[in-house]
Amino acid sequence: MKKTLSIVLALILAMGILAGCGGGGSVTKPEQPDNPDIANTGEEVGDDDYLPASDIKVGFIMLHDENSTYDNNFITAAKEVCKKLEISDENCIIKTNIPEGQECYDTACDLADAGCNIIFADSFGHEDFMIQAAKEFPEVEFCHATGTKAHTEELPNYHNAFASIYEGRYLAGVAAGMKLNQMIENGDIKEDEAKIGYVGAYTYAEVISGYTSFFLGARSMCPSATMEVTFTGSWYDETAEKEAANKLINNGCVLISQHADSMGAPTACEQAGVPDVSYNGSTISACPNTFIVSSRINWEPYYEYAITAVAAGEEFEPDWTGNISTGSVVLTEVNEKVAAPGTAEKIEEIKQQLVDQKIYVFDTTKFTVDGKNLDSYMADVDTDPNYEGDTEAIYDGFFHESEDRSAPYFDLKIDGITLLDTKQ
């Protein structure tokens, strides 16, 4: 909500943080994202209305710790933004291993009571507990990554955020498809043996969107590619993820990717000598002979956007979607030892086409469902209890992912992908 400087100062004084804050931080205004759809919607204010971003106290709630590639990605971004905005260690509080239950609510309340002006949580199952805390502490901003309810709850101090990671996965799929082509050309496999294996966590739209975009990227390079997907029923289970990867390899999958958070699948690939496209960061140090590339969401731009908005007393987006242009969707360096020649250059070429909107990940001419191209699909954007479609998502020739809501809602089962199980 829009605040005048006097109200902001009164709130901060009430929370007792001015006396304990370091005074060396620079005055920072919220940067406007390059994408006009996610621009700050607050009114322009004068320079005198801004507070030093270093005076903001920030809390972060993480499902796991640094051992999870997913959570480590958030933790790294949290530390980076606090360093960039000169927020002291005392005012940058990171809570790890917070389950998706009452513990999340308790932790959020503790952070609010400790004087945090803004609190972030990183896991899907944290959402209801963050909403509960937001209702109890209306003067604190609560931001939840991967959530779906901010646009329907309409709480002024509750926000969702995600990024167009499906574009990053598509680019990683391009690298996978080029590797399959290399294997075919070298005689390692036949064209009809270009089968990818994918380790997924749950059958959520987020995971479906991810493995489908990866597959479409691979098939754009290798038209004979197919995919098998298995689910672990957990975001982080190293044993289950390793077993799942081995099952896929034993089924004849010649390249593996994943949407799960441990080193289980990459380790299985390294041991079996099977090329791997990981997620949320490079695994080259542990898997130098099989790692190709990895895509991830860079959360630092969103953290900076939200924190500086709070410092300025500005409104900021209730449902924010980052993309390649905002620096929110990134890929690691390509492992030239394993990747097909020319992979890095091809990724840059396709990336620019995505940015320029010359191609679209979910172009409906590039996939079929039950043998048919689609020209209409009602997506479940508002996530009602019955998961009924409420928003037309296909028009202008492609499925418009993460435009009506930041969290993915692509949940189509396209041809060419076989689900081996359906764990929830």
Buried (B, 14 or more C-beta within 10 A) or exposed (E): EEBEBEEBBEBBEEBEBEEEBBEEBEBBBBEEBBBEEBBBEBEEBEEEBBBBBBBBBBBBBBBBEEBBBBBBBBBBBBBBBBEBBBBBEEBBBBBBEBBBEEBBBEBBBBBBEBBBBBBBBBBBBBBBBBBBBBEEBEBBBBBBBBBBBBBEBEBEBBBBBBBBBBBBBBBBBBBBBBBBBBBBEEEEBEEEBBBBBBBBBBBBBBBBBBBBBBBBBBBBBBEBBBBBBBBBBBBBBBEBBBBBBBBBBEEEBBBBBBBBBBBBBBBBBBBBEBBBBBBBBBBBEEBEBBBBBBBBBBBBBBBBBBBBBBBBBBBBBBBBBBBBBBBBBBBBEBBEEBBBEEBBEBBEEBBEEBEEEEBBBBBBEBBEEEEEEBEEBEBBBBBEEEEEBBBEBBEEEBBBBBBBBBBBBBBBEBEBBEBBEEBE
